[in-house]
Amino acid sequence: MGYNDDWESLMNSVFGAGGRLHTSGDAARQAIEDSRQLLRQMESDGLLAKGAADAAETGKAGSFEGLAAEVKQSVLGQDDYVDALVRAMRRPFVLGADGQKARSVILLWGPEGTGRHYALAETARRMAARGLLQSDAAASVDLALYPDPGSEKLFLQDLYAALNGPGEMVLFEHCDKCCPAFLRTLSDLAVRGSAPLASRYLVNREGILVDAGNALAAGAVSRITPRGKYLIFFCRKGLEEMAGLLGSDFADAVADVCGTQPFTPAALAALAARLLNDLARRCAERLRLTLTAGADVRDYVAARHTNSLGAAGLSGCCDDIFRALSEYCLRHDSFGGGTAALDVQGGTLRFAINGGAPAPLFDLLPAAWDGGLADVRRELDALVGLDEVKEYVFGLADNVQVQKRRAAAGLKTAGLSMHMIFTGNPGTGKTTIARLVARYLKAIGALRGGQLVEVSRGDLVGRYTGHTAPLTNSVIDSALGGVLFIDEAYSLYRGEQDSFGLEAIDTLVKGMEDHRDELVVILAGYTKEMAQFLTANSGLASRFPNQIEFPDYTAEQLVDITAALAAARGYRLDEGCTFPLLGYYRRRQAENSRTAGNGRL
């Protein structure tokens, strides 16, 4: 008998056959189970990333092995993009990182709603669970918030906070809407690993970058660095677009370019099925409803995909289904749960509760608010005269709807300039129409706010050097989302020697360009004077393609206006008043329609 056999016999004589081995195995298994419970408790308490316990159990902690396959379980229809993204995140682990410089510069591009952001979030979450990232947190910098040089301080403060905050990724979006001077700073961060600051800055107690002025102070910040973080840029058209914005040096510094592709029908069907499964779980948990649906409902949800919304159209549809079913439960206090069967009939999504008769599901939801469109149209129709003006305003809705349909279909859209010039004598309805135009544009979805900001020269032109531009910009900011109406706009230009007025005009032109999708400007004034005004700046005339002449009212129209005003006050105009009023209005208009007042008579 050899040594090993003697040792085993000895152990068996003391602990019983296999006793020592079993005891040791039990202790090891208990230690492993205790470790698992500890990891899960830490995960539950937020001390570890979600999924960290599973990663530890599967032996994938600290490894990229199988990561792309895991992400693809959540991100459907973008396999090539996921492979490229995981490879991009892994690159610095292979090549190494260089201290305070960017860990890596990555460009993620593709159409809206194709999963660019979601895939990154899923990849980061699973990397954090494996211990490859400290956390899946990311700082996002929306560069559209910094459109002009005046926002430099805010840009630097936000950029510094993002680079010095928690997380290991900084995301940049809307480079095309950022002030070009600031893009140079981002290019320097990507190419050189640091960017110089034009002024001296300090970091206050709250960690905010503040301008130190001319003061000499210890700890002044003269440069900013990426601090070893991933710099991740988003765009829609790829590296060529970014090279045009940030330069060829930036393009060379990009380590990985990852692009999504439009979804295939099969991918959309799979995505719709997964969203419906998620919806079924939510209905069971929140509404006590067992949801059933077939391939027709899956295809209905998949068809909500558009080129403008992307996959968000599918998730939005499922959210609407949940809202509608929730509304049913709210309307039936005694409802105790059951089955909700969904089907599609004639393009309409229907539901049936507990085997009842099917009914259109979305009829349960409140009708979409039309912004008071019908009321605005009635008010416009009620105005006396101005037929050509009304025709133009009503035509705006058709143009806006055409562009929306083209965008939804993924076709090119033509930028619609809605800036206008109203010319005509006082009292011809210019201000009234401007107010209705503001409400009308909001109602048809062309503007988000619909407010009318009415100003004149005194509200735009400052009283001393350096005052005009900030004053004009503040007025523009107040009108964003609505209409800026400048009455007697010709008064802004009093000749080439009027430097303050010219500065206001130049600032206005730039503001119209910077906020072309958020602002409609309407100028009003006398016909002859407005023609002279348009010569004040070479870019003025081209920015106001819609010039509308408001004709003087006829005497008959003025009588109609008088009758309408009387009716609005609860009176009725006697028929005997018509002839004298006609004579009076004809005389006044014939004398001088420019000073007579038209509708103000």
TIKOLZA-220739 format. One record per residue (C-alpha): residue in one letter; chain; x, y, z; residue number from 1. Coordinates in steps of 0.5 Angstrom, whole numbers. Each point is the difference from the previous one (the first is absolute). Layout:
BEGIN
<"A" "A" <X Y Z> NUM>
...
//
This chain:
BEGIN
<"M" "A" <0 0 0> 1>
<"G" "A" <3 7 -2> 2>
<"Y" "A" <0 6 4> 3>
<"N" "A" <-6 3 -3> 4>
<"D" "A" <-4 -6 2> 5>
<"D" "A" <3 0 7> 6>
<"W" "A" <-2 7 1> 7>
<"E" "A" <-7 -1 -3> 8>
<"S" "A" <-1 -6 5> 9>
<"L" "A" <2 4 5> 10>
<"M" "A" <-5 6 -1> 11>
<"N" "A" <-6 -5 -1> 12>
<"S" "A" <2 -3 7> 13>
<"V" "A" <-1 6 3> 14>
<"F" "A" <-5 4 -4> 15>
<"G" "A" <-4 -6 -3> 16>
<"A" "A" <1 -2 -8> 17>
<"G" "A" <1 7 -4> 18>
<"G" "A" <-2 4 7> 19>
<"R" "A" <6 5 -1> 20>
<"L" "A" <-1 1 -7> 21>
<"H" "A" <-8 1 1> 22>
<"T" "A" <1 5 6> 23>
<"S" "A" <5 4 -4> 24>
<"G" "A" <-4 0 -6> 25>
<"D" "A" <-6 3 4> 26>
<"A" "A" <4 5 3> 27>
<"A" "A" <3 2 -7> 28>
<"R" "A" <-8 1 -3> 29>
<"Q" "A" <-2 3 6> 30>
<"A" "A" <6 6 -1> 31>
<"I" "A" <-2 0 -7> 32>
<"E" "A" <-8 1 2> 33>
<"D" "A" <2 5 5> 34>
<"S" "A" <4 4 -5> 35>
<"R" "A" <-6 0 -5> 36>
<"Q" "A" <-4 3 5> 37>
<"L" "A" <4 5 2> 38>
<"L" "A" <1 2 -8> 39>
<"R" "A" <-7 0 -1> 40>
<"Q" "A" <-1 4 7> 41>
<"M" "A" <5 5 -3> 42>
<"E" "A" <-3 0 -7> 43>
<"S" "A" <-7 2 4> 44>
<"D" "A" <2 5 4> 45>
<"G" "A" <3 4 -6> 46>
<"L" "A" <8 -2 2> 47>
<"L" "A" <1 -4 -6> 48>
<"A" "A" <-3 1 -7> 49>
<"K" "A" <-6 -4 -2> 50>
<"G" "A" <2 -7 -3> 51>
<"A" "A" <7 0 4> 52>
<"A" "A" <-2 -6 4> 53>
<"D" "A" <-2 -4 -6> 54>
<"A" "A" <7 2 -4> 55>
<"A" "A" <3 -3 7> 56>
<"E" "A" <-3 -6 -1> 57>
<"T" "A" <1 -1 -7> 58>
<"G" "A" <7 1 1> 59>
<"K" "A" <0 6 -5> 60>
<"A" "A" <2 5 5> 61>
<"G" "A" <5 5 -3> 62>
<"S" "A" <0 -3 -7> 63>
<"F" "A" <-4 2 -7> 64>
<"E" "A" <-1 -8 -2> 65>
<"G" "A" <-7 0 -2> 66>
<"L" "A" <-2 7 1> 67>
<"A" "A" <-2 2 -7> 68>
<"A" "A" <-5 -7 0> 69>
<"E" "A" <-3 3 7> 70>
<"V" "A" <-1 7 -3> 71>
<"K" "A" <-3 -3 -6> 72>
<"Q" "A" <-5 -3 4> 73>
<"S" "A" <-3 7 2> 74>
<"V" "A" <2 3 -6> 75>
<"L" "A" <-4 -3 -6> 76>
<"G" "A" <2 1 -7> 77>
<"Q" "A" <6 4 0> 78>
<"D" "A" <5 -6 1> 79>
<"D" "A" <6 3 -4> 80>
<"Y" "A" <-1 7 4> 81>
<"V" "A" <1 -4 7> 82>
<"D" "A" <6 -4 -3> 83>
<"A" "A" <3 7 -2> 84>
<"L" "A" <-2 3 7> 85>
<"V" "A" <3 -5 4> 86>
<"R" "A" <6 0 -4> 87>
<"A" "A" <1 7 1> 88>
<"M" "A" <-1 0 8> 89>
<"R" "A" <5 -6 0> 90>
<"R" "A" <5 4 -4> 91>
<"P" "A" <3 4 6> 92>
<"F" "A" <1 -7 4> 93>
<"V" "A" <4 -3 -6> 94>
<"L" "A" <4 6 -2> 95>
<"G" "A" <0 4 7> 96>
<"A" "A" <-2 7 2> 97>
<"D" "A" <5 6 1> 98>
<"G" "A" <-2 3 7> 99>
<"Q" "A" <-4 7 -1> 100>
<"K" "A" <-1 -1 -7> 101>
<"A" "A" <-6 -3 -3> 102>
<"R" "A" <-1 -7 1> 103>
<"S" "A" <-3 -1 -7> 104>
<"V" "A" <-3 4 -5> 105>
<"I" "A" <-7 -3 -3> 106>
<"L" "A" <-5 2 -5> 107>
<"L" "A" <-7 -3 0> 108>
<"W" "A" <-4 2 -6> 109>
<"G" "A" <-6 -2 -3> 110>
<"P" "A" <-8 2 -1> 111>
<"E" "A" <-4 2 6> 112>
<"G" "A" <-3 -6 4> 113>
<"T" "A" <5 -5 -3> 114>
<"G" "A" <2 -2 7> 115>
<"R" "A" <7 4 0> 116>
<"H" "A" <-1 3 8> 117>
<"Y" "A" <-4 -7 2> 118>
<"A" "A" <6 -4 -2> 119>
<"L" "A" <5 4 3> 120>
<"A" "A" <-4 0 7> 121>
<"E" "A" <-1 -7 -1> 122>
<"T" "A" <8 -1 -1> 123>
<"A" "A" <2 4 5> 124>
<"R" "A" <-5 -3 5> 125>
<"R" "A" <3 -7 -1> 126>
<"M" "A" <7 2 0> 127>
<"A" "A" <-1 3 7> 128>
<"A" "A" <-3 -6 2> 129>
<"R" "A" <6 -4 -2> 130>
<"G" "A" <5 5 4> 131>
<"L" "A" <2 3 -7> 132>
<"L" "A" <-3 7 2> 133>
<"Q" "A" <0 3 7> 134>
<"S" "A" <-8 2 -2> 135>
<"D" "A" <-4 0 -6> 136>
<"A" "A" <-1 8 1> 137>
<"A" "A" <1 5 -6> 138>
<"A" "A" <0 7 0> 139>
<"S" "A" <-4 3 -6> 140>
<"V" "A" <2 7 -3> 141>
<"D" "A" <-5 3 -5> 142>
<"L" "A" <4 4 -4> 143>
<"A" "A" <-7 3 -3> 144>
<"L" "A" <0 4 7> 145>
<"Y" "A" <6 4 -2> 146>
<"P" "A" <-2 3 -7> 147>
<"D" "A" <4 7 0> 148>
<"P" "A" <7 3 3> 149>
<"G" "A" <-5 3 6> 150>
<"S" "A" <-1 -7 3> 151>
<"E" "A" <8 -1 1> 152>
<"K" "A" <0 0 7> 153>
<"L" "A" <-6 -5 1> 154>
<"F" "A" <3 -4 -5> 155>
<"L" "A" <7 -1 4> 156>
<"Q" "A" <-4 -1 6> 157>
<"D" "A" <-4 -5 -2> 158>
<"L" "A" <6 -4 -4> 159>
<"Y" "A" <5 1 6> 160>
<"A" "A" <-6 -3 5> 161>
<"A" "A" <-1 -6 -5> 162>
<"L" "A" <7 -2 -1> 163>
<"N" "A" <1 1 8> 164>
<"G" "A" <-6 -4 2> 165>
<"P" "A" <-1 -7 1> 166>
<"G" "A" <-1 -5 -5> 167>
<"E" "A" <6 -2 -5> 168>
<"M" "A" <-4 3 -7> 169>
<"V" "A" <-2 7 -2> 170>
<"L" "A" <-5 0 -6> 171>
<"F" "A" <0 6 -5> 172>
<"E" "A" <-6 1 -4> 173>
<"H" "A" <-3 5 -5> 174>
<"C" "A" <7 2 -2> 175>
<"D" "A" <-3 4 -6> 176>
<"K" "A" <-4 5 4> 177>
<"C" "A" <6 2 4> 178>
<"C" "A" <4 6 0> 179>
<"P" "A" <6 -2 -5> 180>
<"A" "A" <5 4 5> 181>
<"F" "A" <-2 -6 5> 182>
<"L" "A" <1 -5 -5> 183>
<"R" "A" <7 1 0> 184>
<"T" "A" <1 -1 8> 185>
<"L" "A" <-3 -7 -1> 186>
<"S" "A" <4 -1 -6> 187>
<"D" "A" <6 1 4> 188>
<"L" "A" <-2 -4 6> 189>
<"A" "A" <-1 -6 -5> 190>
<"V" "A" <7 2 -4> 191>
<"R" "A" <5 2 5> 192>
<"G" "A" <-3 -2 6> 193>
<"S" "A" <-1 7 3> 194>
<"A" "A" <-3 6 -2> 195>
<"P" "A" <2 7 3> 196>
<"L" "A" <-5 5 3> 197>
<"A" "A" <0 8 -3> 198>
<"S" "A" <-1 2 7> 199>
<"R" "A" <3 -1 7> 200>
<"Y" "A" <-5 -5 4> 201>
<"L" "A" <-1 -2 7> 202>
<"V" "A" <-4 -6 3> 203>
<"N" "A" <-5 2 5> 204>
<"R" "A" <-2 -4 6> 205>
<"E" "A" <-6 -3 -4> 206>
<"G" "A" <5 -2 -5> 207>
<"I" "A" <-2 5 -5> 208>
<"L" "A" <5 3 -5> 209>
<"V" "A" <-1 8 1> 210>
<"D" "A" <4 5 -3> 211>
<"A" "A" <5 3 4> 212>
<"G" "A" <1 7 -4> 213>
<"N" "A" <7 3 1> 214>
<"A" "A" <1 -3 7> 215>
<"L" "A" <6 -4 1> 216>
<"A" "A" <-2 -6 4> 217>
<"A" "A" <3 -7 2> 218>
<"G" "A" <-3 -6 -3> 219>
<"A" "A" <-2 4 -6> 220>
<"V" "A" <-3 -4 -6> 221>
<"S" "A" <3 1 -7> 222>
<"R" "A" <-1 -6 -4> 223>
<"I" "A" <-5 -6 1> 224>
<"T" "A" <1 -7 -2> 225>
<"P" "A" <-4 -6 -1> 226>
<"R" "A" <2 -3 6> 227>
<"G" "A" <1 -7 -3> 228>
<"K" "A" <-7 -1 -2> 229>
<"Y" "A" <-4 -2 -6> 230>
<"L" "A" <-2 5 -5> 231>
<"I" "A" <-6 -2 -4> 232>
<"F" "A" <-3 4 -5> 233>
<"F" "A" <-7 -1 -3> 234>
<"C" "A" <-2 2 -7> 235>
<"R" "A" <-4 -2 -6> 236>
<"K" "A" <4 0 -6> 237>
<"G" "A" <7 -3 2> 238>
<"L" "A" <7 2 0> 239>
<"E" "A" <0 5 -6> 240>
<"E" "A" <-5 4 4> 241>
<"M" "A" <4 1 6> 242>
<"A" "A" <6 1 -4> 243>
<"G" "A" <-3 6 -3> 244>
<"L" "A" <-2 3 7> 245>
<"L" "A" <6 -2 4> 246>
<"G" "A" <5 -1 -5> 247>
<"S" "A" <5 -5 -3> 248>
<"D" "A" <4 -1 6> 249>
<"F" "A" <-6 -2 4> 250>
<"A" "A" <-2 -5 -5> 251>
<"D" "A" <7 -3 0> 252>
<"A" "A" <-1 0 8> 253>
<"V" "A" <-6 -4 0> 254>
<"A" "A" <2 -7 1> 255>
<"D" "A" <-7 -4 -1> 256>
<"V" "A" <-6 2 -5> 257>
<"C" "A" <-6 -4 2> 258>
<"G" "A" <-6 1 -5> 259>
<"T" "A" <-7 -3 1> 260>
<"Q" "A" <-4 -2 -6> 261>
<"P" "A" <-8 1 -1> 262>
<"F" "A" <-4 -6 3> 263>
<"T" "A" <-2 -6 -4> 264>
<"P" "A" <-7 -2 0> 265>
<"A" "A" <2 -6 4> 266>
<"A" "A" <4 4 5> 267>
<"L" "A" <-6 4 1> 268>
<"A" "A" <-5 -6 1> 269>
<"A" "A" <5 -3 5> 270>
<"L" "A" <0 7 3> 271>
<"A" "A" <-7 1 0> 272>
<"A" "A" <-1 -7 3> 273>
<"R" "A" <5 1 6> 274>
<"L" "A" <-4 7 1> 275>
<"L" "A" <-6 -3 1> 276>
<"N" "A" <2 -6 4> 277>
<"D" "A" <3 6 5> 278>
<"L" "A" <-7 3 -1> 279>
<"A" "A" <-3 -6 2> 280>
<"R" "A" <4 -1 7> 281>
<"R" "A" <-2 8 1> 282>
<"C" "A" <-7 -2 -1> 283>
<"A" "A" <0 -6 5> 284>
<"E" "A" <4 4 5> 285>
<"R" "A" <-4 7 0> 286>
<"L" "A" <-7 -2 -3> 287>
<"R" "A" <-1 -7 2> 288>
<"L" "A" <-1 -1 -7> 289>
<"T" "A" <2 -6 -4> 290>
<"L" "A" <2 3 -7> 291>
<"T" "A" <-1 -5 -6> 292>
<"A" "A" <2 2 -7> 293>
<"G" "A" <2 -3 -7> 294>
<"A" "A" <4 1 -6> 295>
<"D" "A" <-5 6 -2> 296>
<"V" "A" <2 4 6> 297>
<"R" "A" <7 -1 -1> 298>
<"D" "A" <0 2 -7> 299>
<"Y" "A" <-4 6 2> 300>
<"V" "A" <5 2 5> 301>
<"A" "A" <6 -1 -5> 302>
<"A" "A" <-4 4 -5> 303>
<"R" "A" <1 6 5> 304>
<"H" "A" <7 1 -2> 305>
<"T" "A" <1 6 -4> 306>
<"N" "A" <7 3 -3> 307>
<"S" "A" <-1 6 5> 308>
<"L" "A" <-2 -4 6> 309>
<"G" "A" <4 -6 -1> 310>
<"A" "A" <-1 -6 6> 311>
<"A" "A" <-3 6 4> 312>
<"G" "A" <-7 -1 -4> 313>
<"L" "A" <0 -7 2> 314>
<"S" "A" <1 1 8> 315>
<"G" "A" <-5 6 -1> 316>
<"C" "A" <-5 -4 -3> 317>
<"C" "A" <0 -5 6> 318>
<"D" "A" <0 6 5> 319>
<"D" "A" <-6 2 -3> 320>
<"I" "A" <-3 -7 1> 321>
<"F" "A" <1 0 7> 322>
<"R" "A" <-3 7 1> 323>
<"A" "A" <-6 -2 -3> 324>
<"L" "A" <-1 -7 4> 325>
<"S" "A" <2 4 6> 326>
<"E" "A" <-6 5 -2> 327>
<"Y" "A" <-5 -6 -1> 328>
<"C" "A" <2 -2 7> 329>
<"L" "A" <-1 7 3> 330>
<"R" "A" <-7 1 -3> 331>
<"H" "A" <-2 -7 3> 332>
<"D" "A" <1 0 8> 333>
<"S" "A" <-2 -7 1> 334>
<"F" "A" <4 -3 -5> 335>
<"G" "A" <4 -5 3> 336>
<"G" "A" <5 -2 -6> 337>
<"G" "A" <-1 -6 -5> 338>
<"T" "A" <2 0 -7> 339>
<"A" "A" <1 5 -5> 340>
<"A" "A" <0 -3 -8> 341>
<"L" "A" <3 5 -5> 342>
<"D" "A" <-1 -1 -7> 343>
<"V" "A" <0 5 -7> 344>
<"Q" "A" <-6 1 -4> 345>
<"G" "A" <1 4 -6> 346>
<"G" "A" <6 4 2> 347>
<"T" "A" <-3 1 7> 348>
<"L" "A" <3 -3 7> 349>
<"R" "A" <-6 -3 4> 350>
<"F" "A" <-1 -3 7> 351>
<"A" "A" <-5 -5 3> 352>
<"I" "A" <0 -1 8> 353>
<"N" "A" <-2 -7 2> 354>
<"G" "A" <-2 -2 -6> 355>
<"G" "A" <-5 6 -2> 356>
<"A" "A" <-1 4 -6> 357>
<"P" "A" <6 3 -3> 358>
<"A" "A" <0 7 0> 359>
<"P" "A" <5 5 -3> 360>
<"L" "A" <6 1 5> 361>
<"F" "A" <2 7 -1> 362>
<"D" "A" <-7 3 1> 363>
<"L" "A" <2 -1 7> 364>
<"L" "A" <5 6 0> 365>
<"P" "A" <-2 7 0> 366>
<"A" "A" <0 3 -7> 367>
<"A" "A" <7 4 -2> 368>
<"W" "A" <-1 7 1> 369>
<"D" "A" <0 4 -6> 370>
<"G" "A" <3 7 3> 371>
<"G" "A" <-7 3 -1> 372>
<"L" "A" <1 -1 -8> 373>
<"A" "A" <-7 1 -1> 374>
<"D" "A" <-1 6 4> 375>
<"V" "A" <6 4 -3> 376>
<"R" "A" <-3 -2 -7> 377>
<"R" "A" <-7 3 2> 378>
<"E" "A" <3 6 2> 379>
<"L" "A" <4 1 -6> 380>
<"D" "A" <-6 -2 -4> 381>
<"A" "A" <-4 5 4> 382>
<"L" "A" <5 6 -2> 383>
<"V" "A" <-3 5 -5> 384>
<"G" "A" <4 0 -7> 385>
<"L" "A" <7 -2 0> 386>
<"D" "A" <-1 -6 -5> 387>
<"E" "A" <7 -1 -2> 388>
<"V" "A" <3 1 7> 389>
<"K" "A" <-5 -6 2> 390>
<"E" "A" <2 -4 -6> 391>
<"Y" "A" <7 0 2> 392>
<"V" "A" <-1 -1 7> 393>
<"F" "A" <-4 -6 -1> 394>
<"G" "A" <5 -3 -5> 395>
<"L" "A" <5 0 5> 396>
<"A" "A" <-3 -6 3> 397>
<"D" "A" <0 -4 -7> 398>
<"N" "A" <7 1 0> 399>
<"V" "A" <2 -2 7> 400>
<"Q" "A" <-4 -6 -1> 401>
<"V" "A" <3 -2 -6> 402>
<"Q" "A" <7 1 3> 403>
<"K" "A" <-2 -4 6> 404>
<"R" "A" <-2 -6 -5> 405>
<"R" "A" <6 0 -4> 406>
<"A" "A" <4 0 7> 407>
<"A" "A" <-4 -6 2> 408>
<"A" "A" <2 -3 -6> 409>
<"G" "A" <7 1 0> 410>
<"L" "A" <0 5 -6> 411>
<"K" "A" <4 6 0> 412>
<"T" "A" <-4 6 2> 413>
<"A" "A" <1 7 -2> 414>
<"G" "A" <1 5 6> 415>
<"L" "A" <-6 5 0> 416>
<"S" "A" <1 7 1> 417>
<"M" "A" <-6 3 4> 418>
<"H" "A" <3 7 1> 419>
<"M" "A" <-5 5 -3> 420>
<"I" "A" <0 8 -1> 421>
<"F" "A" <-7 3 1> 422>
<"T" "A" <0 6 -4> 423>
<"G" "A" <-6 5 0> 424>
<"N" "A" <-3 6 3> 425>
<"P" "A" <-2 1 7> 426>
<"G" "A" <-7 -4 2> 427>
<"T" "A" <1 -5 -5> 428>
<"G" "A" <0 -6 5> 429>
<"K" "A" <7 -1 0> 430>
<"T" "A" <1 -1 7> 431>
<"T" "A" <-6 -4 1> 432>
<"I" "A" <2 -5 -6> 433>
<"A" "A" <7 -1 4> 434>
<"R" "A" <-4 -2 6> 435>
<"L" "A" <-4 -5 -4> 436>
<"V" "A" <6 -2 -4> 437>
<"A" "A" <4 -2 7> 438>
<"R" "A" <-6 -4 2> 439>
<"Y" "A" <-1 -3 -6> 440>
<"L" "A" <7 -3 -1> 441>
<"K" "A" <0 -3 7> 442>
<"A" "A" <-7 -3 -2> 443>
<"I" "A" <3 -3 -6> 444>
<"G" "A" <7 -3 4> 445>
<"A" "A" <4 5 -4> 446>
<"L" "A" <2 4 7> 447>
<"R" "A" <0 -3 7> 448>
<"G" "A" <-2 6 4> 449>
<"G" "A" <-4 4 -4> 450>
<"Q" "A" <1 7 4> 451>
<"L" "A" <0 7 -4> 452>
<"V" "A" <6 4 3> 453>
<"E" "A" <-2 7 -3> 454>
<"V" "A" <6 5 0> 455>
<"S" "A" <2 7 -3> 456>
<"R" "A" <7 3 -1> 457>
<"G" "A" <0 2 7> 458>
<"D" "A" <0 -7 2> 459>
<"L" "A" <6 -2 -4> 460>
<"V" "A" <4 6 -1> 461>
<"G" "A" <5 2 6> 462>
<"R" "A" <2 6 3> 463>
<"Y" "A" <7 0 1> 464>
<"T" "A" <6 -4 -4> 465>
<"G" "A" <-1 -8 1> 466>
<"H" "A" <-7 1 3> 467>
<"T" "A" <-4 -2 -7> 468>
<"A" "A" <3 -7 -1> 469>
<"P" "A" <-2 -3 7> 470>
<"L" "A" <-7 4 0> 471>
<"T" "A" <-1 -3 -7> 472>
<"N" "A" <2 -7 2> 473>
<"S" "A" <-4 0 6> 474>
<"V" "A" <-7 2 -4> 475>
<"I" "A" <2 -6 -5> 476>
<"D" "A" <1 -5 6> 477>
<"S" "A" <-7 2 2> 478>
<"A" "A" <-3 -1 -6> 479>
<"L" "A" <3 -7 -2> 480>
<"G" "A" <-6 -5 -1> 481>
<"G" "A" <-4 6 -2> 482>
<"V" "A" <-1 6 -5> 483>
<"L" "A" <4 6 1> 484>
<"F" "A" <-4 6 -3> 485>
<"I" "A" <4 7 -1> 486>
<"D" "A" <-5 5 -2> 487>
<"E" "A" <3 6 -3> 488>
<"A" "A" <6 -4 -2> 489>
<"Y" "A" <2 5 -5> 490>
<"S" "A" <2 5 6> 491>
<"L" "A" <6 -5 2> 492>
<"Y" "A" <4 3 -6> 493>
<"R" "A" <1 8 0> 494>
<"G" "A" <5 0 -5> 495>
<"E" "A" <8 -3 0> 496>
<"Q" "A" <1 5 6> 497>
<"D" "A" <-4 -4 4> 498>
<"S" "A" <5 -5 3> 499>
<"F" "A" <-5 -2 6> 500>
<"G" "A" <-6 -2 -5> 501>
<"L" "A" <5 -3 -5> 502>
<"E" "A" <3 -4 6> 503>
<"A" "A" <-7 -2 2> 504>
<"I" "A" <-2 -3 -7> 505>
<"D" "A" <7 -4 -1> 506>
<"T" "A" <-2 -3 7> 507>
<"L" "A" <-7 -2 -2> 508>
<"V" "A" <2 -3 -7> 509>
<"K" "A" <5 -4 4> 510>
<"G" "A" <-5 -2 5> 511>
<"M" "A" <-5 -2 -6> 512>
<"E" "A" <6 -5 -3> 513>
<"D" "A" <2 -3 7> 514>
<"H" "A" <-7 -1 2> 515>
<"R" "A" <-3 -2 -7> 516>
<"D" "A" <-4 -5 3> 517>
<"E" "A" <-3 3 6> 518>
<"L" "A" <-2 7 -2> 519>
<"V" "A" <-4 4 -5> 520>
<"V" "A" <1 7 -1> 521>
<"I" "A" <-5 5 -3> 522>
<"L" "A" <1 7 -2> 523>
<"A" "A" <-5 5 -1> 524>
<"G" "A" <0 7 -3> 525>
<"Y" "A" <-2 5 -5> 526>
<"T" "A" <2 -3 -7> 527>
<"K" "A" <5 5 -3> 528>
<"E" "A" <3 1 7> 529>
<"M" "A" <1 -8 1> 530>
<"A" "A" <3 0 -7> 531>
<"Q" "A" <5 5 2> 532>
<"F" "A" <1 -4 6> 533>
<"L" "A" <2 -7 -3> 534>
<"T" "A" <6 4 -3> 535>
<"A" "A" <3 0 7> 536>
<"N" "A" <3 -7 0> 537>
<"S" "A" <2 -4 -6> 538>
<"G" "A" <-3 -6 3> 539>
<"L" "A" <-7 3 2> 540>
<"A" "A" <-4 -1 -7> 541>
<"S" "A" <2 -7 -1> 542>
<"R" "A" <-2 -2 7> 543>
<"F" "A" <-7 3 -1> 544>
<"P" "A" <-3 -3 -6> 545>
<"N" "A" <-7 1 2> 546>
<"Q" "A" <-2 7 -1> 547>
<"I" "A" <-7 1 1> 548>
<"E" "A" <-4 7 -2> 549>
<"F" "A" <-6 1 5> 550>
<"P" "A" <-4 5 -5> 551>
<"D" "A" <-4 5 3> 552>
<"Y" "A" <-8 -1 2> 553>
<"T" "A" <-5 2 -5> 554>
<"A" "A" <-6 4 3> 555>
<"E" "A" <-4 -6 0> 556>
<"Q" "A" <5 -4 4> 557>
<"L" "A" <0 5 5> 558>
<"V" "A" <-7 0 1> 559>
<"D" "A" <0 -8 1> 560>
<"I" "A" <5 1 5> 561>
<"T" "A" <-4 5 4> 562>
<"A" "A" <-6 -4 0> 563>
<"A" "A" <5 -6 2> 564>
<"L" "A" <3 4 6> 565>
<"A" "A" <-7 2 2> 566>
<"A" "A" <-3 -7 0> 567>
<"A" "A" <6 -2 4> 568>
<"R" "A" <-2 5 6> 569>
<"G" "A" <-7 -2 -1> 570>
<"Y" "A" <-3 5 -4> 571>
<"R" "A" <-3 0 -7> 572>
<"L" "A" <1 5 -5> 573>
<"D" "A" <-6 3 -3> 574>
<"E" "A" <-1 0 -8> 575>
<"G" "A" <-1 7 0> 576>
<"C" "A" <7 1 2> 577>
<"T" "A" <3 -3 -6> 578>
<"F" "A" <-1 5 -5> 579>
<"P" "A" <3 6 4> 580>
<"L" "A" <6 -5 3> 581>
<"L" "A" <2 -1 -8> 582>
<"G" "A" <0 7 -1> 583>
<"Y" "A" <4 1 6> 584>
<"Y" "A" <5 -5 -2> 585>
<"R" "A" <1 1 -7> 586>
<"R" "A" <2 8 1> 587>
<"R" "A" <5 -2 6> 588>
<"Q" "A" <3 -6 -5> 589>
<"A" "A" <0 5 -6> 590>
<"E" "A" <3 6 4> 591>
<"N" "A" <6 -4 3> 592>
<"S" "A" <0 -8 1> 593>
<"R" "A" <7 0 3> 594>
<"T" "A" <-2 5 6> 595>
<"A" "A" <-8 -2 0> 596>
<"G" "A" <1 -6 4> 597>
<"N" "A" <-3 -5 -4> 598>
<"G" "A" <-3 -5 5> 599>
<"R" "A" <2 4 6> 600>
<"L" "A" <-6 5 -3> 601>
//
